[in-house]
Every structure is written in C-alpha cells, then in structure tokens.
Amino acid sequence: MSVTFPGFEQKLVTVPSEDGPIEIACLVGGSGPALLLLHGFPQTKAIWHQVAPVLAKHYTVVCSDLRGYGGSSKPHGKTDHSSYSKRSMAADQVALMKSLGHQQFFLLGHDRGGRVSHRMAMDHPENVLKLMVLDISPTLTMYENTTMEFAKGYWHWFFLIQPEPVPETMIGANPEYWLKNHMGRHAGTGIFSPDRWAEYLAGASNPQSMHAMCEDYRAAATIDLVHDRADRDSGKKLSMPFHVLWGEHGLVHKCFKPLEDWKRVANEVTGKSVPCGHYIPEELPDTVIDEARAFFV
C-alpha cells in the first residue's frame, strides 16, 4: 500500500509515449494554481508527505511518481536508454498535467525529479511558469566537473550506469542493505517514517523498478548529455524564473556552486543553501514550504 496524504485523491493516469501507454501514479489535492512536485532517487512521491498537505491550502498540488518509480509504469530500457531520458520522463509529466486540466503550472523537483524538471522546462517552456529545484547542479556541469571528492561521495552515479544487469544483480542480492547504505550515508535513516521507508524499500526490492532506476542513471550519462550539450551549443537557456535550494551539509555544496552553475543555463536565478543534507523535503519541510510559498506567486 503506497503512502497517501490527508485530503488527497489517488489517481492512475495513462499518458502516451514512444514506449506505448505509460501509467503515472499521482496524488492530487487542494485548490488554486497548479503545482507539480517531483521526487528523486530512490524514492517516490511519498517524500512530500509533510510538504504537500500544507501547500494544498494554497495550490492544486499534484505529487506524481516518475516513470519507473513507485506506482508508475516501468518499461524495460532500450539500448540507447531513451525510455528513461529526462526528455521522455518530462513528457510523461506534461501529459499528466494536461490530462488533469493544467496547461500551465508551477514546478518543484528534488534530485532526479529536479533533473526531469530541468528538461521539462527546456522542452516545454510554455507549460512551466516557474521552476524550483532542490540539491542539484545541472547534470552536464556535474559530469564535466567530476573530482575525486565527488566520485567518492556520489559513487552510485558511476555504479548504476554499468551495463545491465550488473548493478541490478548486485543490489538485488540485498536491497535493504543497499538502501540503508545509500540513504543512510546522506542523512541517516531516522528521518524516514516506517511507512515511507517501507515504500522506498519496496521500490529497491522490485527488479523492474530497480532496473528502471539504473536506466534513469544510464540515460543521465548518455542521451541526457546529448540533449544538454545541444542546448548549450545553441545558446538555449531557461526563460522562466528559477529558484534553487541546496543542503549545506551535502556534497553538492562541497563540490559545486549551484547558483553560478544554474546561471549558465537559466536567465533569472535565485537561491541559497539551507542547513541540512540531501533530503531537504524530509529534513526541512517547513523551509521548503516557506520558500515555495514565497517563490510560486
């Protein structure tokens, strides 16, 4: 049973894609301007459990599972990893919002959800009114500026992109150990309630979902970089207001300069570090709420 939020309706919406029909699981609640919330790896829409109900007092909030995660469809990856390109994953979410009646919306993404959001805003600027991301610099920036410190801290970036079925098999041997090691080294596991932890563990234990998560990273190291470099070479930049928060105890803060990094790909950038690690929606939910309320106006 997936985590639900008080006052939110569970929906399973079918959207078209190059891989055939894709089902996107989401929770919808509140009223007002539309706001789409996208989670990161290896999590689900459950990350917003402390944030979404409060924001629903001011917005129509949609919390969805990305393709390959949670209750959404998990197609097997193609050899070029295009099924899990951020372009494909972003298109799912735009189609979801349109099917819910939202042609334009605010967008907030954490971690992988932030990368999907970046691509969505690039590909569909007419739909995204404002964009806020949590604890990331652009994928291309992070790969092209990899240091020993970054590689040691974010070693999963280089492990998960290994050819199928190497990481899938190794994680599948002991999913709970993998999850505790991966999530615990960022912020400890105490910040995750038992029901949310059970949902995240269910994803890591599901072979289809774990394959999809690996494909998400394989795409990030291949086809996504092709798309990002094409934007850079053409001088294309994000046109809508952009806001970034990052944890001052996290590796993004240590190895990158998010404000400067995002100014290279967006025209109107604001942001700051906040006193936490990587899992900002679960470590500092009140901060996320306050920053979202101030930005999404």
Backbone as CSV, one residue per row, in Angstrom:
resi,resn,N_x,N_y,N_z,CA_x,CA_y,CA_z,C_x,C_y,C_z
1,MET,0.852,-1.198,0.000,0.000,0.000,0.000,0.884,1.243,0.000
2,SER,0.689,2.120,-0.947,1.525,3.306,-1.045,1.101,4.350,-0.027
3,VAL,2.036,5.207,0.321,1.770,6.290,1.254,0.773,7.260,0.632
4,THR,-0.216,7.708,1.418,-1.196,8.684,0.952,-1.163,9.903,1.862
5,PHE,-1.748,10.996,1.386,-1.797,12.238,2.147,-3.250,12.577,2.465
6,PRO,-3.524,13.126,3.655,-4.900,13.503,4.008,-5.490,14.490,3.016
7,GLY,-6.690,14.191,2.541,-7.378,15.084,1.631,-6.959,14.972,0.182
8,PHE,-6.026,14.070,-0.118,-5.565,13.890,-1.495,-6.232,12.674,-2.119
9,GLU,-6.483,12.769,-3.411,-7.081,11.673,-4.167,-6.001,10.933,-4.945
10,GLN,-6.031,9.605,-4.854,-5.096,8.796,-5.630,-5.616,8.639,-7.055
11,LYS,-4.713,8.812,-8.029,-5.097,8.640,-9.422,-4.023,7.835,-10.151
12,LEU,-4.439,7.111,-11.167,-3.526,6.420,-12.066,-3.907,6.853,-13.471
13,VAL,-3.085,7.710,-14.059,-3.410,8.349,-15.338,-2.545,7.759,-16.443
14,THR,-3.168,7.359,-17.537,-2.446,6.811,-18.682,-2.096,7.930,-19.655
15,VAL,-0.810,8.007,-19.999,-0.342,9.031,-20.942,0.352,8.343,-22.109
16,PRO,0.335,8.959,-23.306,1.001,8.358,-24.462,2.503,8.591,-24.414
17,SER,3.260,7.693,-25.018,4.705,7.875,-25.120,5.230,7.048,-26.272
18,GLU,6.507,7.244,-26.622,7.129,6.456,-27.678,7.288,4.995,-27.274
19,ASP,7.182,4.718,-25.982,7.258,3.346,-25.476,5.878,2.725,-25.332
20,GLY,4.849,3.410,-25.816,3.486,2.942,-25.636,2.854,3.627,-24.438
21,PRO,1.626,3.259,-24.094,0.944,3.903,-22.978,1.723,3.730,-21.664
22,ILE,1.837,4.815,-20.918,2.524,4.819,-19.629,1.533,5.246,-18.561
23,GLU,1.450,4.476,-17.484,0.596,4.854,-16.363,1.423,5.644,-15.352
24,ILE,0.930,6.806,-14.966,1.580,7.636,-13.962,0.706,7.689,-12.720
25,ALA,1.255,7.244,-11.604,0.547,7.276,-10.322,0.746,8.643,-9.688
26,CYS,-0.328,9.215,-9.163,-0.206,10.530,-8.551,-1.225,10.715,-7.435
27,LEU,-0.950,11.718,-6.614,-1.867,12.180,-5.581,-2.219,13.619,-5.903
28,VAL,-3.498,13.960,-5.835,-3.958,15.299,-6.195,-4.797,15.858,-5.056
29,GLY,-4.485,17.098,-4.643,-5.255,17.713,-3.575,-5.137,19.220,-3.590
30,GLY,-6.051,19.880,-2.892,-6.002,21.323,-2.748,-6.731,22.062,-3.837
31,SER,-6.537,23.387,-3.841,-7.148,24.242,-4.850,-6.265,25.462,-5.058
32,GLY,-6.436,26.103,-6.212,-5.603,27.250,-6.546,-4.708,26.938,-7.727
33,PRO,-3.671,27.744,-7.952,-2.751,27.495,-9.066,-2.144,26.099,-8.987
34,ALA,-1.907,25.478,-10.137,-1.379,24.114,-10.171,0.109,24.094,-9.839
35,LEU,0.504,23.125,-9.031,1.896,22.940,-8.618,2.233,21.458,-8.689
36,LEU,3.197,21.103,-9.526,3.636,19.714,-9.686,4.897,19.485,-8.868
37,LEU,4.884,18.439,-8.039,6.020,18.072,-7.195,6.599,16.749,-7.675
38,LEU,7.911,16.728,-7.946,8.575,15.529,-8.449,9.684,15.083,-7.503
39,HIS,9.680,13.824,-7.157,10.609,13.226,-6.207,11.931,12.837,-6.847
40,GLY,12.858,12.366,-6.012,14.151,11.906,-6.500,14.379,10.421,-6.289
41,PHE,15.618,10.006,-6.449,16.067,8.613,-6.323,16.518,8.341,-4.893
42,PRO,16.251,7.146,-4.370,15.441,6.041,-4.889,14.060,6.049,-4.238
43,GLN,13.400,7.178,-4.342,12.188,7.418,-3.569,10.931,7.457,-4.433
44,THR,9.882,8.020,-3.897,8.594,8.134,-4.573,7.974,9.464,-4.172
45,LYS,6.748,9.676,-4.606,6.001,10.872,-4.229,5.816,10.997,-2.720
46,ALA,6.089,9.942,-1.966,5.939,9.974,-0.514,6.863,10.990,0.157
47,ILE,7.909,11.462,-0.553,8.811,12.429,0.067,8.091,13.720,0.443
48,TRP,6.954,13.984,-0.183,6.251,15.252,0.031,5.218,15.176,1.143
49,HIS,5.255,14.132,1.975,4.156,13.906,2.928,3.997,15.030,3.938
50,GLN,5.085,15.756,4.264,4.980,16.873,5.200,4.790,18.205,4.475
51,VAL,5.081,18.228,3.191,5.049,19.453,2.408,3.720,19.637,1.672
52,ALA,3.278,18.585,0.994,2.117,18.694,0.104,0.832,19.115,0.816
53,PRO,0.485,18.539,1.986,-0.777,18.938,2.623,-0.833,20.415,2.993
54,VAL,0.310,20.997,3.345,0.336,22.424,3.679,0.222,23.261,2.406
55,LEU,0.972,22.887,1.377,0.903,23.629,0.120,-0.475,23.530,-0.524
56,ALA,-1.199,22.448,-0.224,-2.534,22.261,-0.801,-3.539,23.289,-0.285
57,LYS,-3.177,24.019,0.759,-4.049,25.107,1.232,-3.984,26.312,0.293
58,HIS,-2.983,26.320,-0.595,-2.760,27.467,-1.457,-2.703,27.109,-2.947
59,TYR,-2.462,25.836,-3.249,-2.289,25.400,-4.629,-3.068,24.107,-4.878
60,THR,-3.327,23.834,-6.153,-3.745,22.487,-6.541,-2.465,21.682,-6.705
61,VAL,-2.186,20.813,-5.755,-0.908,20.109,-5.696,-1.023,18.730,-6.344
62,VAL,-0.096,18.456,-7.242,-0.011,17.135,-7.874,1.349,16.542,-7.514
63,CYS,1.330,15.420,-6.795,2.557,14.685,-6.462,2.539,13.403,-7.269
64,SER,3.480,13.242,-8.167,3.447,12.055,-9.025,4.692,11.202,-8.845
65,ASP,4.566,9.934,-9.221,5.717,9.041,-9.314,6.280,9.151,-10.721
66,LEU,7.575,9.380,-10.818,8.228,9.375,-12.118,8.095,8.011,-12.789
67,ARG,8.148,7.999,-14.096,8.227,6.732,-14.822,9.332,5.865,-14.206
68,GLY,8.995,4.589,-13.920,9.977,3.672,-13.363,9.985,3.605,-11.851
69,TYR,9.278,4.520,-11.196,9.288,4.617,-9.737,7.881,4.414,-9.172
70,GLY,7.826,3.960,-7.922,6.557,3.886,-7.211,5.500,3.102,-7.955
71,GLY,4.329,3.720,-8.101,3.213,3.042,-8.752,3.106,3.304,-10.238
72,SER,4.096,4.002,-10.823,4.059,4.293,-12.264,4.630,3.137,-13.087
73,SER,4.376,3.167,-14.388,4.848,2.112,-15.284,6.372,2.020,-15.286
74,LYS,6.858,0.809,-15.536,8.293,0.537,-15.506,8.717,-0.230,-16.761
75,PRO,8.673,0.426,-17.923,9.075,-0.279,-19.145,10.546,-0.658,-19.095
76,HIS,10.878,-1.756,-19.772,12.282,-2.151,-19.818,13.050,-1.175,-20.701
77,GLY,14.252,-0.838,-20.290,15.033,0.157,-21.006,15.483,-0.307,-22.379
78,LYS,15.565,0.639,-23.315,16.089,0.367,-24.644,17.614,0.477,-24.623
79,THR,18.244,0.017,-25.686,19.708,0.017,-25.722,20.290,1.429,-25.693
80,ASP,19.536,2.414,-26.186,20.036,3.794,-26.157,19.572,4.542,-24.908
81,HIS,18.875,3.847,-24.014,18.401,4.378,-22.725,17.368,5.495,-22.879
82,SER,16.803,5.637,-24.077,15.863,6.735,-24.325,14.562,6.603,-23.545
83,SER,14.200,5.386,-23.153,12.964,5.214,-22.373,13.032,5.973,-21.060
84,TYR,14.253,6.176,-20.552,14.426,6.885,-19.284,15.230,8.171,-19.458
85,SER,15.246,8.688,-20.688,15.815,10.022,-20.873,14.951,10.992,-20.092
86,LYS,15.548,12.080,-19.637,14.752,13.074,-18.924,13.722,13.687,-19.867
87,ARG,14.005,13.661,-21.161,13.027,14.143,-22.146,11.764,13.286,-22.109
88,SER,11.932,11.965,-22.101,10.771,11.064,-22.054,10.043,11.173,-20.720
89,MET,10.799,11.218,-19.640,10.186,11.293,-18.312,9.467,12.624,-18.116
90,ALA,10.021,13.693,-18.679,9.375,15.001,-18.594,8.084,15.035,-19.405
91,ALA,8.116,14.431,-20.586,6.927,14.413,-21.435,5.774,13.709,-20.736
92,ASP,6.088,12.642,-19.971,5.046,11.962,-19.187,4.332,12.947,-18.280
93,GLN,5.117,13.771,-17.601,4.562,14.653,-16.586,3.768,15.808,-17.194
94,VAL,4.225,16.314,-18.329,3.457,17.350,-19.016,2.109,16.784,-19.456
95,ALA,2.131,15.567,-20.000,0.886,14.925,-20.427,-0.031,14.667,-19.231
96,LEU,0.557,14.288,-18.095,-0.234,14.089,-16.881,-0.947,15.376,-16.493
97,MET,-0.190,16.482,-16.442,-0.789,17.736,-16.014,-1.877,18.185,-16.978
98,LYS,-1.656,18.003,-18.256,-2.682,18.374,-19.241,-3.941,17.526,-19.057
99,SER,-3.752,16.238,-18.763,-4.904,15.359,-18.576,-5.697,15.734,-17.326
100,LEU,-5.018,16.372,-16.373,-5.687,16.838,-15.156,-6.262,18.236,-15.323
101,GLY,-6.082,18.814,-16.518,-6.657,20.113,-16.808,-5.736,21.296,-16.584
102,HIS,-4.435,21.039,-16.460,-3.480,22.110,-16.163,-2.533,22.316,-17.343
103,GLN,-2.819,23.314,-18.158,-1.952,23.621,-19.297,-0.671,24.314,-18.843
104,GLN,-0.769,25.071,-17.755,0.391,25.755,-17.186,0.443,25.475,-15.692
105,PHE,1.651,25.421,-15.151,1.783,25.054,-13.742,3.146,25.456,-13.200
106,PHE,3.211,25.555,-11.878,4.480,25.711,-11.185,5.103,24.321,-11.028
107,LEU,6.437,24.285,-10.892,7.142,23.002,-10.896,8.247,22.994,-9.846
108,LEU,8.248,21.955,-9.016,9.249,21.794,-7.961,9.775,20.367,-7.985
109,GLY,11.093,20.208,-8.149,11.673,18.873,-8.231,12.883,18.699,-7.332
110,HIS,12.947,17.554,-6.684,14.095,17.198,-5.844,14.927,16.133,-6.551
111,ASP,16.254,16.300,-6.535,17.156,15.252,-7.001,16.810,14.873,-8.448
112,ARG,16.547,13.590,-8.747,16.231,13.199,-10.127,15.013,13.947,-10.646
113,GLY,14.062,14.204,-9.754,12.893,14.983,-10.151,13.267,16.380,-10.589
114,GLY,14.341,16.918,-10.007,14.843,18.212,-10.436,15.437,18.153,-11.831
115,ARG,16.067,17.034,-12.152,16.653,16.871,-13.488,15.557,16.692,-14.541
116,VAL,14.524,15.952,-14.186,13.362,15.855,-15.081,12.733,17.238,-15.254
117,SER,12.670,17.992,-14.166,12.080,19.336,-14.217,12.899,20.271,-15.110
118,HIS,14.220,20.180,-15.016,15.108,20.982,-15.870,14.785,20.705,-17.347
119,ARG,14.719,19.439,-17.709,14.436,19.083,-19.104,13.019,19.510,-19.495
120,MET,12.060,19.350,-18.579,10.688,19.748,-18.868,10.607,21.238,-19.186
121,ALA,11.305,22.036,-18.379,11.269,23.483,-18.594,11.968,23.871,-19.894
122,MET,13.010,23.129,-20.280,13.679,23.381,-21.551,12.793,23.002,-22.729
123,ASP,12.169,21.842,-22.651,11.385,21.328,-23.774,9.982,21.911,-23.853
124,HIS,9.436,22.322,-22.701,8.042,22.775,-22.643,7.930,24.099,-21.879
125,PRO,8.648,25.129,-22.328,8.639,26.388,-21.585,7.265,27.050,-21.519
126,GLU,6.406,26.706,-22.477,5.069,27.294,-22.480,4.184,26.731,-21.367
127,ASN,4.589,25.602,-20.789,3.793,24.963,-19.737,4.285,25.269,-18.329
128,VAL,5.585,25.517,-18.186,6.180,25.698,-16.859,6.298,27.191,-16.550
129,LEU,5.540,27.653,-15.562,5.517,29.075,-15.213,6.750,29.479,-14.405
130,LYS,7.094,28.691,-13.418,8.273,28.913,-12.595,8.831,27.552,-12.196
131,LEU,10.155,27.484,-11.984,10.814,26.215,-11.672,11.688,26.358,-10.432
132,MET,11.535,25.415,-9.511,12.351,25.352,-8.303,12.923,23.939,-8.188
133,VAL,14.233,23.842,-7.931,14.871,22.532,-7.782,15.599,22.465,-6.447
134,LEU,15.795,21.233,-5.973,16.396,21.003,-4.665,17.637,20.129,-4.759
135,ASP,18.751,20.645,-4.290,20.024,19.961,-4.089,20.623,19.342,-5.350
136,ILE,20.609,20.111,-6.426,21.304,19.673,-7.634,21.940,20.873,-8.338
137,SER,23.019,20.603,-9.046,23.502,21.452,-10.123,23.164,20.725,-11.422
138,PRO,23.264,21.381,-12.573,22.921,20.703,-13.834,23.735,19.430,-14.048
139,THR,23.108,18.419,-14.605,23.758,17.128,-14.828,25.044,17.275,-15.624
140,LEU,25.004,18.041,-16.702,26.178,18.223,-17.554,27.317,18.866,-16.766
141,THR,27.006,19.847,-15.964,28.014,20.511,-15.134,28.661,19.522,-14.178
142,MET,27.855,18.693,-13.564,28.368,17.765,-12.548,29.246,16.694,-13.181
143,TYR,28.857,16.179,-14.339,29.686,15.174,-15.001,30.981,15.780,-15.549
144,GLU,30.895,16.967,-16.132,32.082,17.557,-16.744,33.060,18.119,-15.709
145,ASN,32.623,18.240,-14.475,33.493,18.762,-13.414,33.664,17.758,-12.280
146,THR,33.646,16.480,-12.623,33.815,15.430,-11.622,35.224,15.461,-11.034
147,THR,35.278,15.466,-9.715,36.539,15.412,-8.980,36.603,14.118,-8.190
148,MET,37.751,13.837,-7.577,37.876,12.658,-6.737,36.864,12.705,-5.586
149,GLU,36.697,13.893,-4.977,35.760,14.015,-3.856,34.339,13.706,-4.285
150,PHE,33.944,14.236,-5.457,32.602,13.967,-5.944,32.414,12.490,-6.285
151,ALA,33.395,11.904,-6.977,33.296,10.495,-7.368,33.207,9.575,-6.157
152,LYS,33.949,9.893,-5.108,33.902,9.081,-3.887,32.568,9.236,-3.170
153,GLY,32.031,10.458,-3.141,30.785,10.697,-2.428,29.555,10.252,-3.192
154,TYR,29.575,10.456,-4.505,28.445,10.082,-5.359,28.827,8.890,-6.231
155,TRP,29.477,7.905,-5.617,29.942,6.755,-6.384,28.796,6.025,-7.062
156,HIS,27.562,6.148,-6.515,26.425,5.459,-7.136,26.164,5.974,-8.555
157,TRP,26.567,7.227,-8.860,26.414,7.742,-10.225,27.172,6.878,-11.221
158,PHE,28.276,6.330,-10.802,29.155,5.575,-11.694,28.925,4.070,-11.585
159,PHE,28.312,3.645,-10.485,27.940,2.244,-10.300,26.662,1.914,-11.063
160,LEU,25.649,2.764,-10.928,24.351,2.470,-11.533,24.363,2.529,-13.053
161,ILE,25.354,3.199,-13.649,25.409,3.289,-15.112,26.120,2.104,-15.751
162,GLN,26.618,1.173,-14.930,27.270,-0.007,-15.501,26.254,-0.831,-16.283
163,PRO,26.708,-1.607,-17.273,25.771,-2.322,-18.155,24.843,-3.262,-17.394
164,GLU,23.615,-3.337,-17.899,22.652,-4.309,-17.387,23.208,-5.718,-17.574
165,PRO,23.105,-6.618,-16.584,22.398,-6.494,-15.312,23.345,-6.367,-14.118
166,VAL,24.493,-5.735,-14.283,25.487,-5.708,-13.199,24.952,-5.040,-11.938
167,PRO,24.561,-3.753,-11.959,24.074,-3.163,-10.708,22.756,-3.766,-10.244
168,GLU,21.873,-4.107,-11.193,20.596,-4.713,-10.808,20.815,-5.997,-10.008
169,THR,21.758,-6.820,-10.472,22.021,-8.105,-9.803,22.637,-7.891,-8.428
170,MET,23.572,-6.974,-8.337,24.250,-6.746,-7.069,23.317,-6.148,-6.026
171,ILE,22.504,-5.190,-6.421,21.534,-4.605,-5.486,20.475,-5.630,-5.120
172,GLY,20.045,-6.414,-6.112,19.011,-7.415,-5.865,19.410,-8.477,-4.864
173,ALA,20.706,-8.669,-4.644,21.167,-9.656,-3.670,20.820,-9.257,-2.240
174,ASN,20.723,-7.939,-1.985,20.391,-7.459,-0.644,19.886,-6.019,-0.743
175,PRO,18.640,-5.839,-1.200,18.120,-4.484,-1.418,18.112,-3.620,-0.154
176,GLU,17.800,-4.211,0.982,17.721,-3.413,2.211,19.094,-2.901,2.611
177,TYR,20.110,-3.724,2.440,21.475,-3.270,2.745,21.846,-2.119,1.827
178,TRP,21.546,-2.269,0.549,21.842,-1.208,-0.410,21.156,0.097,-0.001
179,LEU,19.849,-0.001,0.324,19.077,1.194,0.625,19.599,1.886,1.885
180,LYS,19.885,1.098,2.907,20.405,1.683,4.150,21.757,2.342,3.914
181,ASN,22.590,1.716,3.122,23.896,2.290,2.836,23.758,3.567,2.022
182,HIS,22.925,3.519,0.993,22.805,4.679,0.109,22.151,5.863,0.807
183,MET,20.988,5.640,1.410,20.250,6.753,2.006,20.832,7.153,3.362
184,GLY,21.366,6.182,4.088,21.906,6.477,5.403,23.143,7.339,5.374
185,ARG,23.950,7.201,4.327,25.197,7.972,4.285,24.946,9.443,3.976
186,HIS,23.766,9.776,3.510,23.450,11.172,3.249,22.905,11.872,4.499
187,ALA,21.980,11.227,5.196,21.324,11.917,6.311,20.907,10.970,7.431
188,GLY,21.350,9.714,7.382,20.840,8.743,8.343,19.448,8.322,7.926
189,THR,18.978,7.210,8.429,17.659,6.727,8.037,16.572,7.144,9.018
190,GLY,16.954,7.812,10.099,15.973,8.197,11.112,14.973,9.235,10.655
191,ILE,15.274,9.949,9.572,14.351,10.977,9.101,13.179,10.390,8.321
192,PHE,13.230,9.092,8.021,12.179,8.464,7.226,11.251,7.666,8.135
193,SER,9.952,7.979,8.100,8.977,7.246,8.900,8.889,5.808,8.405
194,PRO,8.405,4.879,9.255,8.333,3.463,8.850,7.543,3.230,7.567
195,ASP,6.452,3.964,7.366,5.663,3.721,6.154,6.382,4.215,4.906
196,ARG,7.093,5.340,5.031,7.847,5.819,3.876,9.046,4.911,3.598
197,TRP,9.718,4.478,4.662,10.853,3.583,4.464,10.405,2.296,3.771
198,ALA,9.248,1.777,4.179,8.728,0.557,3.562,8.459,0.776,2.075
199,GLU,7.970,1.967,1.721,7.701,2.248,0.309,8.997,2.348,-0.491
200,TYR,10.005,2.998,0.075,11.285,3.111,-0.630,11.941,1.733,-0.764
201,LEU,11.851,0.925,0.268,12.432,-0.420,0.222,11.704,-1.288,-0.797
202,ALA,10.390,-1.109,-0.901,9.626,-1.882,-1.891,10.129,-1.582,-3.299
203,GLY,10.478,-0.317,-3.553,10.999,0.039,-4.871,12.351,-0.592,-5.137
204,ALA,13.238,-0.531,-4.145,14.570,-1.109,-4.319,14.516,-2.624,-4.442
205,SER,13.456,-3.235,-3.894,13.317,-4.691,-3.913,12.605,-5.210,-5.154
206,ASN,12.018,-4.313,-5.926,11.287,-4.682,-7.134,12.257,-4.685,-8.318
207,PRO,12.529,-5.837,-8.933,13.509,-5.886,-10.029,13.205,-4.924,-11.174
208,GLN,11.917,-4.773,-11.523,11.561,-3.849,-12.600,11.872,-2.412,-12.219
209,SER,11.551,-2.055,-10.978,11.805,-0.691,-10.528,13.301,-0.420,-10.415
210,MET,14.050,-1.385,-9.895,15.489,-1.176,-9.752,16.149,-1.055,-11.119
211,HIS,15.688,-1.841,-12.077,16.196,-1.703,-13.444,15.890,-0.305,-13.980
212,ALA,14.666,0.157,-13.753,14.281,1.483,-14.229,15.155,2.567,-13.602
213,MET,15.460,2.429,-12.322,16.303,3.416,-11.649,17.711,3.425,-12.240
214,CYS,18.223,2.244,-12.533,19.533,2.179,-13.192,19.470,2.839,-14.562
215,GLU,18.391,2.592,-15.293,18.234,3.205,-16.607,18.141,4.732,-16.514
216,ASP,17.519,5.219,-15.460,17.463,6.659,-15.205,18.881,7.232,-15.180
217,TYR,19.786,6.541,-14.477,21.174,6.999,-14.389,21.948,6.746,-15.674
218,ARG,21.681,5.613,-16.325,22.361,5.352,-17.602,21.998,6.417,-18.629
219,ALA,20.733,6.809,-18.637,20.307,7.869,-19.550,21.007,9.182,-19.214
220,ALA,21.169,9.448,-17.919,21.795,10.701,-17.494,23.233,10.809,-17.969
221,ALA,23.894,9.669,-18.120,25.302,9.657,-18.531,25.479,9.521,-20.039
222,THR,24.374,9.430,-20.767,24.455,9.235,-22.224,23.529,10.206,-22.951
223,ILE,22.300,9.784,-23.216,21.393,10.552,-24.058,21.038,11.903,-23.451
224,ASP,20.959,11.986,-22.122,20.641,13.268,-21.494,21.746,14.294,-21.747
225,LEU,22.989,13.838,-21.751,24.100,14.752,-22.007,24.076,15.261,-23.444
226,VAL,23.623,14.418,-24.363,23.474,14.844,-25.756,22.472,16.000,-25.830
227,HIS,21.348,15.835,-25.137,20.318,16.878,-25.131,20.829,18.150,-24.458
228,ASP,21.532,17.989,-23.340,22.041,19.157,-22.611,23.101,19.903,-23.417
229,ARG,23.968,19.151,-24.090,25.004,19.807,-24.899,24.391,20.532,-26.098
230,ALA,23.319,19.967,-26.634,22.641,20.641,-27.754,22.075,21.980,-27.301
231,ASP,21.513,22.020,-26.105,21.014,23.286,-25.557,22.151,24.278,-25.383
232,ARG,23.256,23.797,-24.808,24.392,24.682,-24.569,24.973,25.210,-25.883
233,ASP,25.114,24.332,-26.863,25.712,24.730,-28.136,24.845,25.741,-28.892
234,SER,23.536,25.634,-28.699,22.615,26.548,-29.386,22.359,27.821,-28.588
235,GLY,22.890,27.878,-27.350,22.676,29.043,-26.505,21.303,29.093,-25.859
236,LYS,20.583,27.975,-25.878,19.245,27.925,-25.299,19.325,27.934,-23.779
237,LYS,18.525,28.780,-23.153,18.511,28.876,-21.698,17.071,28.881,-21.185
238,LEU,16.913,28.518,-19.925,15.603,28.553,-19.298,15.129,29.992,-19.190
239,SER,13.897,30.224,-19.594,13.373,31.588,-19.655,12.554,31.971,-18.425
240,MET,11.986,30.980,-17.722,11.119,31.284,-16.586,11.944,31.529,-15.318
241,PRO,11.378,32.193,-14.305,12.087,32.357,-13.037,12.492,31.004,-12.455
242,PHE,13.713,30.951,-11.918,14.310,29.701,-11.445,14.834,29.908,-10.023
243,HIS,14.559,28.938,-9.141,14.992,29.035,-7.741,15.605,27.698,-7.327
244,VAL,16.740,27.752,-6.632,17.413,26.523,-6.204,17.759,26.602,-4.729
245,LEU,17.511,25.503,-4.015,17.955,25.323,-2.641,18.870,24.119,-2.604
246,TRP,19.913,24.180,-1.777,20.779,23.015,-1.629,21.247,22.912,-0.178
247,GLY,21.509,21.664,0.267,21.898,21.419,1.644,23.354,21.754,1.904
248,GLU,23.613,22.553,2.903,24.991,22.968,3.172,25.841,21.845,3.756
249,HIS,25.197,20.743,4.153,25.948,19.587,4.641,26.118,18.518,3.565
250,GLY,25.659,18.799,2.355,25.693,17.813,1.283,26.852,17.992,0.328
251,LEU,27.004,17.034,-0.572,28.136,17.019,-1.495,27.997,18.059,-2.609
252,VAL,26.769,18.386,-2.985,26.581,19.425,-3.998,27.186,20.734,-3.498
253,HIS,26.986,21.032,-2.224,27.544,22.252,-1.625,29.072,22.207,-1.599
254,LYS,29.623,21.031,-1.334,31.077,20.895,-1.227,31.778,20.958,-2.581
255,CYS,31.128,20.398,-3.598,31.810,20.211,-4.878,31.383,21.166,-5.985
256,PHE,30.262,21.855,-5.807,29.747,22.695,-6.885,29.274,24.039,-6.353
257,LYS,28.900,24.913,-7.265,28.378,26.230,-6.916,27.029,26.394,-7.616
258,PRO,25.965,25.885,-6.980,24.673,25.815,-7.664,24.178,27.119,-8.270
259,LEU,24.334,28.225,-7.560,23.855,29.489,-8.125,24.583,29.824,-9.422
260,GLU,25.902,29.723,-9.402,26.684,30.008,-10.603,26.405,28.983,-11.699
261,ASP,26.291,27.715,-11.299,26.047,26.653,-12.279,24.728,26.861,-13.011
262,TRP,23.679,27.198,-12.263,22.370,27.356,-12.889,22.268,28.645,-13.693
263,LYS,23.050,29.649,-13.336,23.029,30.887,-14.118,23.563,30.673,-15.529
264,ARG,24.305,29.582,-15.726,24.798,29.286,-17.073,23.705,28.700,-17.965
265,VAL,22.635,28.197,-17.361,21.572,27.573,-18.154,20.216,28.245,-17.967
266,ALA,20.134,29.244,-17.108,18.867,29.934,-16.865,19.110,31.438,-16.770
267,ASN,18.119,32.213,-17.178,18.282,33.666,-17.233,18.015,34.370,-15.915
268,GLU,17.113,33.828,-15.124,16.665,34.515,-13.902,16.758,33.555,-12.722
269,VAL,17.895,33.569,-12.015,18.180,32.565,-10.995,18.311,33.194,-9.613
270,THR,17.641,32.576,-8.636,17.814,32.913,-7.227,18.020,31.617,-6.460
271,GLY,18.496,31.725,-5.219,18.657,30.521,-4.425,19.601,30.708,-3.271
272,LYS,19.725,29.651,-2.458,20.593,29.707,-1.287,20.776,28.294,-0.725
273,SER,21.791,28.148,0.117,21.969,26.899,0.844,21.103,26.922,2.095
274,VAL,20.735,25.742,2.567,19.926,25.609,3.783,20.589,24.579,4.690
275,PRO,20.374,24.668,6.018,21.118,23.850,6.978,20.625,22.406,7.090
276,CYS,20.960,21.601,6.093,20.573,20.188,6.108,21.439,19.429,5.128
277,GLY,21.111,18.154,4.920,21.800,17.327,3.951,21.046,17.295,2.637
278,HIS,20.972,16.113,2.035,20.417,15.979,0.688,18.891,15.953,0.647
279,TYR,18.257,15.344,1.656,16.816,15.080,1.590,16.026,16.258,2.166
280,ILE,16.088,17.387,1.491,15.548,18.639,2.006,14.054,18.557,2.333
281,PRO,13.185,17.959,1.487,11.757,17.923,1.829,11.459,17.162,3.124
282,GLU,12.326,16.229,3.484,12.094,15.434,4.691,12.916,15.914,5.879
283,GLU,13.988,16.628,5.615,14.800,17.193,6.694,14.297,18.564,7.128
284,LEU,13.924,19.392,6.164,13.472,20.760,6.451,12.173,21.068,5.696
285,PRO,11.088,20.344,6.006,9.845,20.574,5.257,9.312,21.995,5.385
286,ASP,9.448,22.599,6.560,8.938,23.962,6.734,9.683,24.950,5.847
287,THR,10.985,24.738,5.678,11.763,25.606,4.801,11.307,25.472,3.354
288,VAL,11.074,24.242,2.917,10.590,24.022,1.551,9.242,24.712,1.355
289,ILE,8.374,24.571,2.337,7.047,25.206,2.250,7.181,26.724,2.156
290,ASP,7.980,27.310,3.032,8.137,28.764,3.049,8.750,29.277,1.745
291,GLU,9.777,28.584,1.268,10.432,29.014,0.021,9.499,28.854,-1.175
292,ALA,8.730,27.778,-1.201,7.780,27.564,-2.291,6.686,28.632,-2.280
293,ARG,6.171,28.926,-1.102,5.114,29.943,-0.990,5.610,31.311,-1.441
294,ALA,6.863,31.635,-1.114,7.403,32.938,-1.490,7.706,33.018,-2.980
295,PHE,8.082,31.884,-3.568,8.514,31.870,-4.975,7.348,31.687,-5.939
296,PHE,6.437,30.780,-5.620,5.359,30.446,-6.545,4.182,31.398,-6.352
297,VAL,4.343,32.611,-6.830,3.297,33.621,-6.757,3.078,34.209,-8.143
